[in-house]
Amino acid sequence: MENHFSVFNMPKVELHIHLDASIRPETILYFARKKQMQSLSCENLETLQKHVVCSSPGNLTEFLSKFHIYMPAVVGDREAVKRIAYEFVEMKAREGLVYVEVRYNPHLFANCNVHPIQWNQKEGDLTPEEVVQLVNAGLKEGERDFNIKARSILCCLRHMPDWSPEIIELCKKYHNDTVVAIDLAGDEGLRSETFPGHLKAYEEAVRCGIHRTVHAGEAGPPSVVREAVDMLKAERIGHGYHTLQDPALYERLLKMDMHFEMCPWSSYITGACDSDFTKHPLIQLKKDRANYSLNNDGPLPLGVSLEKDYKIAKSFMGFSEEDFMRMNINAARSCFLPDDEKNNLLELLYKAYRRRDF
């Protein structure tokens, strides 16, 4: 890596990254050939990456369209789901992480790509619960082999409210094995207040002590962030860039010590923020000593690793070594581990950084 700064080689924490956006291209090609998918099996890695990587700024819809190209190769395949989770942990260990929370929707990996009422499961089909079990197994084996702690977050999808009741039940059943939280992702134009399934799932999460994060203020206005905090009782905000367009809301969340899961390169590719990184909302958060983390979001469609986000923060946003250390401490402080494990993680970082005054 050019222009090394020592903190990049120190232990790091990542809180916002999607499992279905973190699949190795080699793995996609392997399972495409296994399924004899002509659309992908004839591809080499270079050609596949040209099809699935967003190389220039566009919009969130264009970014999400890439998933339709490669996900058919792996959905519904037990071997694929476990392998993807295992290889994810390996990838993150190589990036120097000591803790990561990876999120996914189990129905999508089970290939429930239709409305649940219309989904007629056949014998041998992969169920959403089996997906969770397979991901859990892959993450645990990765932890064992690569000396990194990995936990998962189960995603509800805004356009699939009928899946949310099952998502929260899976969160409850596998709470801290490895599941630590619930998330809501998707089209922010679909307001959760109009979908009782999402509201009830989050109400149940609060009742049962399940941690909560919500994608909000990425493509949508500040009102979506306000809804996430007030109605869904979010403890963290995924992205949240447009929060700053409402100064009163932003000030309120600063006082609440709300954690923002920031993804600079992703925000550039999806058009969520100004393409000029020197105008990125993250700069204001840094100036205000806000509570935030630096995350990749998804290396496959973005075509970059977490290192890219660190380089952007250093080169365009004026991040110092101390800023990076403080940010990782805040990420650890805001993670969804049980208190004893969280304290152990913080202690690991304090020792590695040789300071505690953040």
HUCORKA-V345065 format. One line per field, one symbol per residue. psi: psi as a letter, one per 30 degrees, with the letter a starting at -180 (. if undefined). burial: + if it has 9 or more other ideal C-beta (glycine too) atoms within 8 Angstrom, else -. A space follows every 10 residues. Layout:
psi = ???
burial = ???
This chain:
psi = klhkkfffgl klkkfjkkef ggkkeeeeee feeefhjeff ffkleeeeee efkjflkcle eeefffefef efffkgjeee eeeeeefeee eeeffgkfkk jklljfeeff higlkeffjj klkflkleee eeeeeeeeee eeeefghkkk llkkklkegi fffeeeeeee eeegkgigkf lklklajffj kfffjfeeee eeeeeeeggk lklkkkgdfl lffeeeeeee efhkflkjcg efeffjeeee eeeeffhkkk jkieeefeef gflkfjffgk ffeeeeeghl jllkleejfd ffgllfeeee eeeeefggkl eeeeeeeeee eefglgllee eeeeeeeeee eefhlfi.
burial = ------++-+ ++++++++++ +++++-+++- +++-+-+--+ +-+-+--++- ++++---+-+ -++--++-++ +++++-+--+ ++++++++++ +++-++++++ ++++++++++ ++---+---- ----++-+++ ++-+++++++ +++-++-+++ ++++++++-+ ++++++++-+ ++-++--+++ ++++++-+-+ -+--+-++++ ++-+++-+-+ ++++++++-+ -+-++++++- ++++++++++ ++++-+--++ --++---+++ ++++++++++ +++---+--+ ++++++---+ ++++++++++ ++++-+++++ ++++-++-+- --++++++++ +++++++--- ++--++-+++ --+-----
